[in-house]
Amino acid sequence: MKCPTVDELSQYVDDRQAYKDIGNHVKSCTKCQRVVAAFESEQHFIKETLQTPTLPDDFTAMVLDQLEPYEQKIQRKKSKPWKRILLSAAGVVLALGVSATLNPSFADWIGGMFSPEQADSNAAIVDEGLRMATEAGLVERVNLEVQDNGITFKVEDVVIDSSRVALSFQVLNQKGKAQDTKLNLAESDNKITVIDQNGEPLDRMGTGWQEDSDYGIVEIPIGEQPAMEKITVKFDLVELNGVKGNWALEVPIDVTKHKTLTKIVQLDNASTSLQGVTIDMKEIRFAPSTTELTYETGFTEEEQARVRKEVQQLQAQIGGESVKDELALRKYGTALEYHIENENQKTIYRNNHGVLLYEEGQPGDLMRTGSSGNEGTQLGQVTWNQTFIPQKGEPKNTLVLDGVYKTVPSDLSITFKPKELKRNPVSFEYEGNFIKIKKAKKQGEYSLRKELIPVERESVFMIEMEGGMEETASDLGTWILTDDKGNSYPTFGNENILFKKDKNGRYQTTVDLKVYDLEEVPEELTLHLVSVTRYEEVKERWEVPLYE
């Protein structure tokens, strides 16, 4: 999938309305979401955060006195939802019980991240599916808190669906005012882990944060694990809003209570083989907050044999222990491009892996909220799970295949002399990509590698390329660099496709590669492209009804 440049993402953060095409991409791209979150964090230091007023001690009584439908029955209730329970930094374990469940209309009235009144301020992190689950009464107010050094970490609400669990949390100062909820899990020692009823960790968990919101979110997909009964979300936080401390909190959650609300449609007899790719549609699950489509792709036996042979040739040509991971068979795989039509044959969703520009969504369109691919045991085998905002009623949609993607070995090698690039840049053309190597030199930077702690400056060899990409061009994958002594070096970096065209009508492209551990820059180097993703269109219509 093609990503906007960092500059374009920065412009999008400053003016979302003017860059709606980028916004559509960000909704389904976790990498760009992290970049956007970083820019929003930067703005957070400039803008004044909207704060929540401190509630008086008698606020609960004041609210209940004005709710006629509940009158004396609720006034006699001993629990006080707005009274905070402050806990020591040593941690706490509390279970969610029936007493934590609120009447949905009352929960809406008093607010919360998932409530309609918070829709605008949390639009980037709470999708419509979670709001639909909230309206269906699948939200529980738990108000679990832990305090240290004047900062309170609070888990307020939990949405429990058969497909996912979502928790809202806040960071409050001593006056009860909401603070920045960005946890910086990737860049700090803050940790969140999720385990099942057997103590086994779950490897899929995400967090969300939005500027000018009082809340953060933790989301755990569970739809692919039907045997799961309970999960425990463990927070082990050591820094909140710039304050050091210890905030440990465990939230056990029963995930079985709403499983009966999920309808599963088995997609029987929906398998085929096209252009060297096998396709096996598995099932579609309709849950209150998501619709989940599961299918599997892989190489045919003939394609597997060809890929294995070509990988062996690459290993013999440029292989070495330092690039063993770059030439692993798991680097090569398969994917689909398809669209979904409603019963009137109107296209309501496109699954475009290689699209360069994103169309503005229309009313009634199906919106994807997530996608994951798990490697199988066979070469190129991937089990895909894609989630969408559910549609109301019983939609009769049909999946129509457009084409297949194959990430396979490449035989492209480009030799260049770093010292001569300034006078004589090296240009090449490959499968619709027109690229020029314009710079290759050493420079110092602060290391982001985990093995270099504390963080220190190190010398990095940078390779900068630019050019144009035709709309039907292949995607350039993994590069390996070799020197004149036969040494091999992995490269780290990315390809950026700009949302504008050059004078030749091609999309402007930049490729920035970093190479570590290259002690001396030799007179001549060679770049080897060891993987490329190619798209092959399917000529004959192949469709799968996504309903019974």
C-alpha positions as CSV (number, residue, x, y, z in Angstrom):
1,M,0.0,0.0,0.0
2,K,1.4,3.4,-1.0
3,C,1.8,5.9,1.9
4,P,1.9,9.7,1.7
5,T,5.2,11.5,2.6
6,V,5.9,12.8,6.1
7,D,5.4,16.3,4.8
8,E,2.0,15.4,3.3
9,L,0.9,13.8,6.6
10,S,2.0,16.9,8.4
11,Q,-0.2,19.0,6.1
12,Y,-3.1,16.6,6.7
13,V,-2.8,17.1,10.4
14,D,-2.9,20.9,10.0
15,D,-5.9,20.8,7.6
16,R,-7.9,17.5,7.4
17,Q,-10.6,18.9,5.2
18,A,-8.2,19.9,2.5
19,Y,-6.6,16.4,2.4
20,K,-9.5,14.0,2.6
21,D,-7.8,11.5,0.2
22,I,-4.9,11.2,2.7
23,G,-7.4,10.9,5.5
24,N,-9.1,7.9,3.8
25,H,-5.6,6.2,3.6
26,V,-4.8,6.9,7.2
27,K,-7.9,5.2,8.4
28,S,-6.6,1.8,7.2
29,C,-2.8,2.3,7.6
30,T,-1.3,1.7,11.0
31,K,2.1,3.1,10.0
32,C,0.6,6.4,8.9
33,Q,-1.6,6.5,12.0
34,R,1.6,6.4,14.1
35,V,3.1,9.3,12.1
36,V,-0.1,11.3,12.4
37,A,-0.2,10.6,16.2
38,A,3.4,11.9,16.4
39,F,2.4,15.2,14.7
40,E,-0.7,15.5,16.9
41,S,1.5,15.0,20.0
42,E,3.7,17.9,18.8
43,Q,0.7,20.1,18.5
44,H,-0.3,19.1,22.0
45,F,2.6,21.1,23.4
46,I,1.3,24.2,21.6
47,K,-2.5,24.0,22.0
48,E,-4.2,24.2,25.4
49,T,-5.8,20.9,26.3
50,L,-9.6,20.9,26.8
51,Q,-9.9,20.0,30.5
52,T,-12.7,18.3,32.4
53,P,-14.0,20.2,35.4
54,T,-13.6,18.7,38.9
55,L,-16.8,17.1,40.1
56,P,-18.2,18.0,43.5
57,D,-18.6,15.3,46.1
58,D,-22.4,15.5,45.9
59,F,-22.5,15.3,42.1
60,T,-24.0,11.8,42.0
61,A,-26.9,12.8,44.3
62,M,-27.5,15.9,42.3
63,V,-27.8,13.8,39.1
64,L,-30.0,11.2,40.5
65,D,-32.3,13.7,42.1
66,Q,-33.2,15.0,38.6
67,L,-33.8,11.6,37.0
68,E,-37.5,11.0,37.5
69,P,-37.7,7.5,35.9
70,Y,-35.3,6.1,38.5
71,E,-36.6,8.0,41.6
72,Q,-36.2,6.3,45.0
73,K,-35.2,2.9,43.6
74,I,-31.9,4.3,42.4
75,Q,-31.4,6.8,45.2
76,R,-31.2,3.9,47.7
77,K,-28.5,2.3,45.6
78,K,-25.2,2.2,47.6
79,S,-22.9,2.4,44.7
80,K,-21.7,5.8,43.5
81,P,-20.5,5.7,39.9
82,W,-18.8,9.1,40.1
83,K,-16.9,8.4,43.3
84,R,-13.3,7.5,42.4
85,I,-11.5,4.6,44.2
86,L,-7.9,5.7,44.6
87,L,-5.5,2.8,44.8
88,S,-1.9,2.4,45.8
89,A,0.9,2.2,43.2
90,A,1.4,-1.4,44.1
91,G,-1.5,-2.3,41.8
92,V,-5.0,-3.7,41.9
93,V,-7.0,-6.6,40.4
94,L,-10.8,-6.0,40.1
95,A,-13.3,-8.2,38.2
96,L,-16.1,-6.8,36.1
97,G,-19.4,-7.8,37.5
98,V,-23.1,-7.2,36.9
99,S,-23.0,-4.2,39.2
100,A,-20.7,-2.4,36.7
101,T,-23.3,-2.4,34.0
102,L,-25.3,0.8,33.5
103,N,-28.5,1.5,31.7
104,P,-27.4,2.5,28.2
105,S,-29.5,5.7,28.2
106,F,-28.0,6.7,31.6
107,A,-24.5,6.0,30.4
108,D,-25.1,8.3,27.4
109,W,-26.4,11.0,29.7
110,I,-23.4,11.1,31.9
111,G,-21.0,10.8,29.0
112,G,-18.0,8.7,28.2
113,M,-15.7,8.1,25.3
114,F,-18.1,5.8,23.5
115,S,-21.2,8.1,24.0
116,P,-22.7,10.1,21.2
117,E,-21.8,13.4,22.9
118,Q,-18.1,12.5,22.5
119,A,-18.4,11.7,18.8
120,D,-16.6,14.7,17.5
121,S,-13.8,14.9,20.0
122,N,-13.0,11.1,19.6
123,A,-13.9,10.6,15.9
124,A,-10.4,9.4,15.0
125,I,-10.2,6.6,17.6
126,V,-13.8,5.5,18.1
127,D,-15.3,4.1,14.9
128,E,-19.0,3.8,14.2
129,G,-19.0,0.1,15.0
130,L,-18.1,0.8,18.6
131,R,-20.8,3.4,18.8
132,M,-23.3,0.9,17.4
133,A,-22.2,-1.7,20.1
134,T,-22.6,1.0,22.7
135,E,-26.1,1.8,21.5
136,A,-26.9,-1.9,21.8
137,G,-26.0,-1.9,25.5
138,L,-22.6,-3.7,25.2
139,V,-20.7,-1.1,27.2
140,E,-19.8,-1.5,30.9
141,R,-18.7,1.4,33.2
142,V,-16.0,0.1,35.4
143,N,-14.1,3.1,36.8
144,L,-11.0,1.3,37.8
145,E,-8.2,3.5,38.9
146,V,-4.6,3.6,40.3
147,Q,-2.8,6.7,41.6
148,D,0.9,7.6,42.0
149,N,2.8,10.9,42.3
150,G,-0.3,13.0,41.9
151,I,-1.4,11.3,38.6
152,T,-4.3,8.9,38.3
153,F,-4.6,6.3,35.5
154,K,-8.3,5.4,35.1
155,V,-10.0,2.7,33.0
156,E,-13.5,4.1,32.6
157,D,-15.6,2.0,30.1
158,V,-15.3,-1.4,28.4
159,V,-17.1,-2.4,25.2
160,I,-17.4,-6.2,25.0
161,D,-18.3,-7.6,21.7
162,S,-17.9,-11.1,20.3
163,S,-15.4,-9.7,17.8
164,R,-13.3,-7.2,19.9
165,V,-12.9,-5.6,23.3
166,A,-12.3,-1.9,23.6
167,L,-11.3,0.0,26.8
168,S,-11.4,3.7,27.3
169,F,-8.9,5.3,29.7
170,Q,-7.9,8.7,31.1
171,V,-4.9,10.3,32.7
172,L,-5.9,12.8,35.4
173,N,-3.9,15.2,37.5
174,Q,-4.5,15.9,41.2
175,K,-7.5,18.2,40.4
176,G,-9.1,15.6,38.3
177,K,-8.4,17.3,35.0
178,A,-7.7,15.2,32.0
179,Q,-4.1,15.1,30.7
180,D,-2.3,13.8,27.6
181,T,-3.2,10.1,27.1
182,K,-0.5,9.2,24.7
183,L,1.4,6.2,26.3
184,N,4.3,6.0,23.9
185,L,4.5,2.2,24.1
186,A,7.1,1.9,21.3
187,E,9.4,4.6,22.7
188,S,9.1,4.1,26.5
189,D,9.1,1.4,29.2
190,N,5.3,1.6,29.4
191,K,3.7,-1.8,28.7
192,I,0.3,-3.2,28.1
193,T,-0.1,-7.0,27.8
194,V,-3.2,-9.1,27.2
195,I,-3.5,-12.8,28.3
196,D,-6.3,-15.3,27.8
197,Q,-7.8,-17.6,30.5
198,N,-4.8,-20.0,30.2
199,G,-2.2,-17.2,30.8
200,E,-1.2,-17.3,27.1
201,P,-0.4,-13.8,25.7
202,L,-2.3,-12.4,22.8
203,D,-0.1,-10.9,20.1
204,R,-2.7,-8.5,18.7
205,M,-3.5,-5.3,20.6
206,G,-3.7,-1.7,19.6
207,T,-3.9,1.7,21.3
208,G,-5.4,5.0,20.1
209,W,-4.9,8.6,21.0
210,Q,-6.4,11.9,19.6
211,E,-5.4,15.5,20.2
212,D,-7.9,17.5,22.2
213,S,-9.6,14.4,23.5
214,D,-9.8,13.5,27.2
215,Y,-9.5,9.8,26.4
216,G,-7.3,7.1,25.0
217,I,-8.4,3.6,23.8
218,V,-7.0,0.1,24.0
219,E,-8.5,-2.4,21.5
220,I,-8.2,-6.2,21.4
221,P,-9.5,-8.2,18.4
222,I,-10.9,-11.6,19.6
223,G,-13.1,-12.7,16.7
224,E,-10.5,-15.2,15.4
225,Q,-10.4,-17.0,18.7
226,P,-13.9,-18.5,19.3
227,A,-12.7,-20.7,22.2
228,M,-11.6,-17.7,24.2
229,E,-13.5,-17.2,27.5
230,K,-11.7,-14.5,29.4
231,I,-8.9,-12.0,28.9
232,T,-7.0,-9.9,31.3
233,V,-5.6,-6.6,30.2
234,K,-2.5,-5.7,32.2
235,F,-1.2,-2.1,32.4
236,D,2.3,-1.6,33.7
237,L,3.0,2.1,33.2
238,V,6.0,4.0,34.5
239,E,5.6,7.4,32.9
240,L,2.4,9.4,32.3
241,N,2.3,12.9,30.8
242,G,6.0,13.3,31.7
243,V,5.6,12.2,35.3
244,K,7.6,9.1,36.5
245,G,5.9,6.6,38.7
246,N,4.3,3.2,38.9
247,W,0.7,2.6,37.7
248,A,-0.1,-1.1,37.7
249,L,-3.7,-2.2,36.9
250,E,-5.3,-5.5,35.8
251,V,-8.7,-5.7,34.1
252,P,-10.2,-9.2,33.8
253,I,-12.9,-9.4,31.2
254,D,-15.5,-12.1,30.5
255,V,-15.8,-12.2,26.7
256,T,-18.4,-15.0,26.5
257,K,-21.4,-13.0,27.4
258,H,-22.1,-11.6,24.0
259,K,-20.9,-14.4,21.7
260,T,-24.5,-15.4,20.9
261,L,-24.9,-12.1,19.1
262,T,-22.6,-13.1,16.3
263,K,-23.9,-14.7,13.2
264,I,-21.4,-16.8,11.2
265,V,-21.9,-17.6,7.5
266,Q,-19.6,-20.3,6.1
267,L,-18.4,-19.6,2.6
268,D,-18.5,-23.2,1.4
269,N,-17.3,-24.1,-2.1
270,A,-15.7,-20.7,-2.6
271,S,-12.2,-21.7,-3.7
272,T,-10.2,-21.3,-6.9
273,S,-6.7,-21.0,-8.4
274,L,-5.8,-18.1,-10.7
275,Q,-2.5,-16.8,-12.0
276,G,-0.5,-19.1,-9.7
277,V,-2.4,-18.1,-6.6
278,T,-4.8,-20.3,-4.6
279,I,-7.9,-18.6,-3.0
280,D,-10.0,-20.2,-0.3
281,M,-12.8,-18.0,1.2
282,K,-13.5,-19.2,4.7
283,E,-16.3,-17.3,6.5
284,I,-17.9,-14.0,7.3
285,R,-19.0,-13.1,10.8
286,F,-21.6,-10.5,11.6
287,A,-21.1,-9.1,15.1
288,P,-22.6,-5.9,16.7
289,S,-19.5,-3.8,16.3
290,T,-17.8,-5.4,13.3
291,T,-18.2,-7.5,10.2
292,E,-15.2,-9.9,9.7
293,L,-14.2,-11.6,6.5
294,T,-11.7,-14.4,6.6
295,Y,-10.0,-16.0,3.6
296,E,-6.7,-17.6,2.7
297,T,-4.3,-17.1,-0.2
298,G,-1.2,-19.0,-1.3
299,F,1.0,-20.1,-4.1
300,T,0.0,-23.0,-6.3
301,E,2.5,-26.0,-6.2
302,E,4.0,-24.9,-9.5
303,E,4.5,-21.3,-8.3
304,Q,6.0,-22.5,-5.0
305,A,8.6,-24.6,-6.9
306,R,9.5,-21.6,-9.0
307,V,9.8,-19.2,-6.0
308,R,12.0,-21.7,-4.1
309,K,14.3,-22.1,-7.0
310,E,14.7,-18.3,-7.5
311,V,15.3,-17.7,-3.8
312,Q,18.0,-20.4,-3.8
313,Q,19.7,-18.6,-6.7
314,L,19.6,-15.3,-4.8
315,Q,21.1,-17.0,-1.7
316,A,23.9,-18.4,-3.8
317,Q,24.6,-15.1,-5.5
318,I,24.4,-12.6,-2.6
319,G,23.6,-14.7,0.5
320,G,25.3,-14.4,3.8
321,E,24.5,-14.7,7.5
322,S,24.0,-10.9,7.8
323,V,21.1,-11.0,5.2
324,K,19.7,-14.4,6.1
325,D,16.4,-12.8,7.2
326,E,16.1,-10.7,4.0
327,L,16.2,-13.9,1.9
328,A,13.8,-15.9,4.1
329,L,11.0,-17.7,2.3
330,R,8.4,-15.9,4.6
331,K,9.3,-12.7,2.8
332,Y,7.3,-13.9,-0.2
333,G,3.5,-14.0,-0.2
334,T,0.2,-13.4,-1.8
335,A,-2.8,-11.1,-1.6
336,L,-6.0,-10.2,-3.3
337,E,-7.6,-7.1,-4.9
338,Y,-11.3,-7.2,-4.9
339,H,-14.4,-5.1,-4.6
340,I,-17.7,-5.7,-2.8
341,E,-21.1,-5.0,-4.4
342,N,-24.5,-4.6,-2.8
343,E,-27.6,-6.3,-4.0
344,N,-28.1,-3.5,-6.6
345,Q,-24.6,-4.3,-8.0
346,K,-23.3,-0.9,-6.7
347,T,-19.6,-1.0,-5.5
348,I,-19.5,-0.2,-1.8
349,Y,-15.9,-1.2,-1.0
350,R,-12.6,-1.7,-2.8
351,N,-9.7,-3.7,-1.4
352,N,-6.9,-2.0,-3.2
353,H,-3.4,-3.2,-2.0
354,G,-1.5,-1.2,-4.6
355,V,-3.7,1.8,-5.3
356,L,-2.0,5.2,-5.4
357,L,-5.0,7.5,-4.7
358,Y,-8.0,6.9,-2.6
359,E,-11.6,7.8,-3.6
360,E,-13.8,9.8,-1.3
361,G,-16.3,7.5,0.5
362,Q,-20.0,7.7,-0.5
363,P,-23.1,7.2,1.8
364,G,-23.8,3.5,2.1
365,D,-20.2,2.5,1.5
366,L,-18.6,-0.3,3.5
367,M,-15.7,1.0,5.6
368,R,-12.8,-1.2,6.7
369,T,-11.5,-0.8,10.2
370,G,-8.6,-3.3,10.1
371,S,-6.8,-6.0,8.2
372,S,-4.3,-8.6,9.3
373,G,-2.5,-11.4,7.6
374,N,-1.0,-14.5,9.4
375,E,1.6,-16.6,7.7
376,G,0.7,-20.2,7.1
377,T,2.9,-23.3,7.0
378,Q,3.2,-23.3,3.2
379,L,5.2,-20.9,1.1
380,G,3.2,-17.8,0.3
381,Q,0.2,-19.0,2.4
382,V,-1.5,-16.1,4.3
383,T,-4.8,-16.2,6.3
384,W,-6.4,-12.8,6.0
385,N,-8.8,-11.3,8.4
386,Q,-10.5,-8.0,7.4
387,T,-12.9,-6.1,9.6
388,F,-15.6,-3.6,8.6
389,I,-18.1,-1.3,10.2
390,P,-21.3,-3.4,10.3
391,Q,-24.3,-2.4,8.1
392,K,-27.8,-2.3,9.5
393,G,-30.3,-5.0,8.6
394,E,-29.2,-8.1,6.6
395,P,-27.2,-6.9,3.7
396,K,-26.8,-9.1,0.6
397,N,-23.4,-8.2,-0.6
398,T,-21.1,-10.0,-3.1
399,L,-17.3,-10.2,-3.2
400,V,-16.0,-9.8,-6.8
401,L,-12.3,-10.6,-7.5
402,D,-10.3,-8.1,-9.5
403,G,-6.8,-9.5,-9.4
404,V,-4.0,-11.1,-7.4
405,Y,-0.8,-9.9,-5.9
406,K,2.4,-12.0,-5.7
407,T,5.5,-10.9,-3.8
408,V,8.2,-12.9,-5.5
409,P,12.0,-12.8,-6.0
410,S,13.6,-10.2,-8.3
411,D,16.7,-10.3,-10.3
412,L,17.4,-6.5,-10.5
413,S,21.0,-5.4,-9.6
414,I,22.3,-1.9,-9.9
415,T,26.0,-1.1,-9.5
416,F,27.1,2.5,-8.7
417,K,30.1,4.5,-7.5
418,P,29.2,6.6,-4.5
419,K,31.7,9.4,-5.1
420,E,30.6,9.9,-8.7
421,L,26.8,10.1,-8.1
422,K,26.9,13.9,-7.6
423,R,28.3,14.3,-11.1
424,N,26.8,11.2,-12.7
425,P,23.6,9.9,-11.0
426,V,22.7,6.3,-11.9
427,S,19.3,5.8,-13.4
428,F,17.4,2.6,-14.0
429,E,13.9,1.4,-15.1
430,Y,12.2,-1.6,-13.7
431,E,8.6,-2.7,-14.3
432,G,7.1,0.8,-14.5
433,N,9.5,2.4,-12.0
434,F,11.9,5.0,-13.3
435,I,14.4,5.6,-10.6
436,K,17.6,7.7,-10.2
437,I,20.2,7.1,-7.4
438,K,21.3,10.6,-6.6
439,K,23.2,10.3,-3.3
440,A,25.0,7.7,-1.2
441,K,27.2,8.8,1.7
442,K,27.8,8.3,5.4
443,Q,26.2,10.6,8.0
444,G,25.7,10.5,11.7
445,E,22.4,10.2,13.4
446,Y,21.0,9.1,16.8
447,S,20.4,5.4,16.8
448,L,16.9,4.0,17.1
449,R,18.2,0.4,17.3
450,K,17.2,-1.2,20.6
451,E,20.6,-2.9,21.0
452,L,22.2,0.5,21.3
453,I,21.0,1.6,24.8
454,P,21.5,4.2,26.0
455,V,20.8,6.0,22.7
456,E,24.0,7.2,21.0
457,R,25.1,8.7,17.7
458,E,26.3,6.2,15.1
459,S,27.5,6.4,11.5
460,V,24.9,5.4,8.9
461,F,25.3,4.9,5.2
462,M,22.4,6.7,3.4
463,I,21.2,6.0,-0.1
464,E,18.7,8.4,-1.6
465,M,16.8,7.7,-4.8
466,E,14.0,9.5,-6.6
467,G,11.9,9.2,-9.7
468,G,8.5,8.3,-11.1
469,M,6.1,5.4,-10.9
470,E,3.5,4.5,-13.5
471,E,0.1,3.6,-12.2
472,T,0.5,-0.1,-13.1
473,A,4.0,-0.4,-11.9
474,S,5.2,-3.1,-9.6
475,D,6.0,-2.3,-5.9
476,L,9.8,-2.4,-5.1
477,G,10.4,-4.5,-2.0
478,T,13.5,-5.5,-0.1
479,W,17.0,-4.3,-1.1
480,I,20.4,-5.8,-0.1
481,L,23.7,-4.0,-0.6
482,T,27.0,-5.7,-1.5
483,D,30.5,-4.3,-1.6
484,D,33.4,-5.2,-3.9
485,K,34.7,-7.7,-1.3
486,G,31.5,-9.8,-1.4
487,N,30.1,-8.6,1.9
488,S,26.4,-8.3,2.2
489,Y,24.4,-5.7,4.2
490,P,20.7,-5.5,4.9
491,T,19.0,-2.1,4.2
492,F,16.3,-0.3,6.2
493,G,14.0,2.3,4.8
494,N,10.9,2.9,2.7
495,E,9.4,4.0,-0.6
496,N,7.2,7.0,-0.6
497,I,4.7,7.8,-3.4
498,L,3.8,11.5,-3.6
499,F,0.2,12.4,-4.4
500,K,1.2,14.3,-7.5
501,K,2.6,13.5,-10.9
502,D,5.8,14.6,-12.7
503,K,6.1,16.0,-16.2
504,N,5.9,12.4,-17.7
505,G,2.6,11.7,-15.9
506,R,4.2,9.4,-13.4
507,Y,3.7,9.6,-9.6
508,Q,6.7,11.1,-8.0
509,T,8.6,8.6,-5.9
510,T,11.4,8.7,-3.3
511,V,13.3,5.8,-1.9
512,D,15.5,6.3,1.2
513,L,17.7,3.4,2.4
514,K,19.9,3.2,5.5
515,V,22.8,0.7,5.9
516,Y,24.4,0.1,9.3
517,D,27.8,-1.5,10.0
518,L,29.4,-0.4,6.7
519,E,32.7,0.7,8.2
520,E,34.4,2.0,5.0
521,V,32.7,3.1,1.9
522,P,34.3,1.2,-1.1
523,E,34.7,2.7,-4.6
524,E,31.9,0.5,-5.9
525,L,28.7,-0.9,-4.5
526,T,25.8,-2.9,-5.8
527,L,22.1,-2.8,-4.8
528,H,20.1,-6.0,-5.3
529,L,16.3,-5.9,-5.3
530,V,15.4,-9.3,-3.8
531,S,11.6,-9.0,-3.8
532,V,9.0,-7.3,-5.9
533,T,5.2,-7.3,-5.7
534,R,3.4,-7.7,-9.0
535,Y,-0.3,-7.3,-9.7
536,E,-2.1,-9.6,-12.2
537,E,-5.6,-8.7,-13.3
538,V,-8.3,-11.4,-13.4
539,K,-10.1,-11.4,-16.7
540,E,-13.1,-13.6,-15.9
541,R,-15.5,-12.6,-13.2
542,W,-15.3,-14.7,-10.0
543,E,-17.7,-13.8,-7.2
544,V,-18.7,-15.0,-3.8
545,P,-22.0,-14.2,-2.1
546,L,-21.4,-12.9,1.4
547,Y,-24.7,-14.0,2.8
548,E,-26.8,-17.2,3.3
